Amino acid sequence: MPQMISHMAESPPPTFAEYAAELQPQVDAALSVRSELPDGCPAVLREAIRYSLLGPGKRLRPMLVLLAARACGGSTPAAIPAACAVEMFHAYSLIHDDLPAMDDDDLRRGRPACHKKFGEAMAILAGDALVTMAFGVLAEEIEPPRVAAACCAALAEAGGPRGMVGGQADDLAEKDANAGVDLLESIHHRKTGAIIGVSLRLGALVAAADDRQCSALAQYGRRLGLAFQITDDLLDVRSDEQTAGKRVGKDRERGKLTFPGLFGVEKSTARAEQLLREACEALAPFGPQAAGLEALARYVLERSR
Amino acid sequence: MPQMISHMAESPPPTFAEYAAELQPQVDAALSVRSELPDGCPAVLREAIRYSLLGPGKRLRPMLVLLAARACGGSTPAAIPAACAVEMFHAYSLIHDDLPAMDDDDLRRGRPACHKKFGEAMAILAGDALVTMAFGVLAEEIEPPRVAAACCAALAEAGGPRGMVGGQADDLAEKDANAGVDLLESIHHRKTGAIIGVSLRLGALVAAADDRQCSALAQYGRRLGLAFQITDDLLDVRSDEQTAGKRVGKDRERGKLTFPGLFGVEKSTARAEQLLREACEALAPFGPQAAGLEALARYVLERSR
């Protein structure tokens, strides 16, 4: 059985930064082309879409698509449309999340949130445009059509009322910091984990992965997603406003459920570390082809330190 | 060349009400099943989705899907998922349109708008859920997958930034009642016409229509869509609040561009009549199979009288 060969090699394994340097420019270029919308899109709507889609960001979800495709032996160019789709979907969810009626955040990625820059109405519409564009890119560009339809179905399930939107609805309703860890994990699994999971799933689909590969990626994704949310909560506690690029400490102000709030910083950090170790263990069947996904897991841990 | 045989027959052609009596219960039952969301959807989100999706309404767009499929020789059961998808998409657009930051309507179909009943945050999420569900239904249920992917692509184009969302953005920006008829028609073509057009297109796609049929339906749809918007403007002028089920006369209050505002009631009525005659003429190639679409066009005219 293949082991995590990249860990055993003599030279240090490539870092997330090295993968990012290779892949992020490709993702950004692809997103830019697909948001030019030359005919029929009002200028201010195009501007709002591009402001939110092309702004600074780690492109973590597109990286997951591309690195999952690579782990399964697929090519980067074939996975680029799916990478664009998940970033469009993510951008839409951030725009709507930041709205005054929702999380009411004025800052996003160190800049004014979309609704602060373009007004609430245009922000609602830019989000609506981006969710629609995400499905359009999948449906139009992924080959063969059978895989395109499967990708659309997977994104709809992960992003819909039983996935991301459902998690957001529960998150908005849940203001009781004394609620249990099960509810907290359930919210995060849907709110953050579902899109992380579908990013890996789309990468697997375009790479024509087999069931064993899909199942390994799903295990990796479930652990990574929860670890990602824990480290996000830790960032909220630790960072100052400048580092995080958004208002921090507000989870606590709002009495929101968080992992550090439930377990303290130390135990939460240990939980994240354990989850990320387990995430990497799930990648064992892929061997060195999954080195990028391992690097990404290490990055998620390091960013919260 | 086939003529409009239904008009030439001795018994009067079936009315829209007769088609509606046959098809609306099927649509409503299908929408109800697809919005039960038994696992993982928060109860209040499900309630908001179903409140907006299953409330009173004419189901005009699902009827267009089913009647277009019928005109092209397709079956109603095969077209039901596409009919559900356009109604979900329509319901999402109404929820977001009614939000305070958008058109700020408190009443919809004679009942409190979704955001009045469930709050703004839940209304935003219910809309987000419905747009996502629309693509999910198409991707998961339409066969073969090639047609499912084509349906997703068509809905994304019609509903996206160059279609419906773009029309809404221009409509929000356009408060100058002195702007010209070209802009007015361009806004309506995208804001209302695009979803009417794609309803017919999805019906054609699931019925495996040929190019000539698709082109005839597109002509019918373009004329019907514009006529529909003119009669909507006329309703706004003429109706009292109870009849329309929403606050009326507010287009004028807001200084919005409308057809009666530009041309007066009489000329606008004549324009709608002419467009609907031309819409029915475009159906000539279908013969009696298009009787349902003809009845729908007559209904659009009659409802504004």
Contacts between the chains, C-beta under 8 A, distances in Angstrom:
chain1	res1	chain2	res2	distance
A	37	B	161	5.5
A	37	B	162	6.0
A	39	B	162	6.2
A	40	B	161	7.8
A	40	B	162	3.7
A	40	B	163	7.4
A	40	B	166	5.7
A	40	B	190	7.0
A	41	B	161	4.3
A	41	B	162	5.0
A	41	B	166	5.0
A	42	B	161	7.9
A	42	B	166	5.5
A	42	B	169	4.5
A	42	B	170	5.1
A	42	B	173	6.9
A	44	B	169	6.7
A	44	B	173	6.9
A	45	B	161	5.6
A	45	B	165	7.0
A	45	B	166	6.1
A	45	B	169	4.2
A	46	B	161	6.9
A	49	B	161	6.4
A	92	B	128	8.0
A	96	B	124	5.8
A	96	B	125	8.0
A	96	B	128	6.2
A	99	B	124	6.6
A	101	B	119	7.6
A	101	B	120	3.6
A	101	B	121	4.7
A	101	B	124	6.2
A	102	B	121	5.2
A	102	B	124	6.5
A	119	B	101	7.6
A	120	B	101	3.6
A	121	B	101	4.7
A	121	B	102	5.2
A	121	B	172	5.3
A	122	B	169	6.7
A	122	B	172	7.6
A	124	B	96	5.8
A	124	B	99	6.6
A	124	B	101	6.2
A	124	B	102	6.5
A	124	B	124	7.2
A	125	B	96	8.0
A	125	B	165	5.3
A	125	B	168	5.9
A	125	B	169	5.2
A	125	B	172	7.7
A	127	B	128	7.7
A	128	B	92	8.0
A	128	B	96	6.3
A	128	B	127	7.7
A	128	B	131	6.9
A	128	B	165	5.2
A	129	B	160	5.7
A	129	B	161	4.0
A	129	B	165	4.6
A	129	B	166	7.7
A	131	B	128	6.9
A	131	B	131	5.7
A	131	B	132	6.7
A	132	B	131	6.7
A	132	B	155	7.9
A	132	B	156	5.2
A	132	B	159	5.1
A	132	B	160	4.2
A	132	B	161	7.6
A	132	B	165	6.7
A	133	B	156	6.7
A	133	B	160	5.6
A	133	B	161	6.9
A	135	B	135	4.4
A	135	B	152	5.5
A	135	B	155	7.6
A	135	B	156	5.0
A	136	B	152	7.5
A	136	B	153	6.1
A	136	B	156	2.9
A	136	B	157	6.3
A	136	B	160	6.0
A	138	B	152	7.3
A	139	B	139	7.8
A	139	B	149	4.9
A	139	B	150	7.6
A	139	B	152	3.6
A	139	B	153	4.0
A	139	B	156	6.2
A	140	B	149	8.0
A	140	B	153	4.6
A	140	B	156	7.5
A	142	B	149	7.9
A	145	B	145	5.2
A	145	B	146	4.2
A	145	B	148	7.5
A	145	B	149	4.1
A	145	B	150	7.5
A	146	B	145	4.2
A	146	B	146	7.6
A	148	B	145	7.5
A	148	B	149	4.2
A	148	B	152	7.6
A	149	B	139	4.9
A	149	B	140	8.0
A	149	B	142	7.9
A	149	B	145	4.1
A	149	B	148	4.2
A	149	B	149	4.8
A	149	B	152	7.2
A	150	B	139	7.6
A	150	B	145	7.5
A	152	B	135	5.5
A	152	B	136	7.5
A	152	B	138	7.3
A	152	B	139	3.6
A	152	B	148	7.6
A	152	B	149	7.2
A	152	B	152	4.9
A	153	B	136	6.1
A	153	B	139	4.0
A	153	B	140	4.6
A	155	B	132	7.9
A	155	B	135	7.6
A	156	B	132	5.2
A	156	B	133	6.7
A	156	B	135	5.0
A	156	B	136	2.9
A	156	B	139	6.2
A	156	B	140	7.6
A	157	B	136	6.3
A	159	B	132	5.1
A	160	B	129	5.7
A	160	B	132	4.2
A	160	B	133	5.6
A	160	B	136	6.0
A	161	B	37	5.4
A	161	B	40	7.8
A	161	B	41	4.3
A	161	B	42	7.9
A	161	B	45	5.6
A	161	B	46	6.9
A	161	B	49	6.4
A	161	B	129	4.0
A	161	B	132	7.6
A	161	B	133	6.9
A	162	B	37	6.0
A	162	B	39	6.2
A	162	B	40	3.6
A	162	B	41	5.0
A	163	B	40	7.4
A	165	B	45	7.0
A	165	B	125	5.3
A	165	B	128	5.2
A	165	B	129	4.6
A	165	B	132	6.7
A	166	B	40	5.7
A	166	B	41	5.1
A	166	B	42	5.5
A	166	B	45	6.1
A	166	B	129	7.8
A	168	B	125	5.9
A	169	B	42	4.5
A	169	B	44	6.8
A	169	B	45	4.2
A	169	B	122	6.7
A	169	B	125	5.2
A	170	B	42	5.1
A	172	B	121	5.3
A	172	B	122	7.6
A	172	B	125	7.7
A	173	B	42	6.9
A	173	B	44	6.9
A	190	B	40	6.9
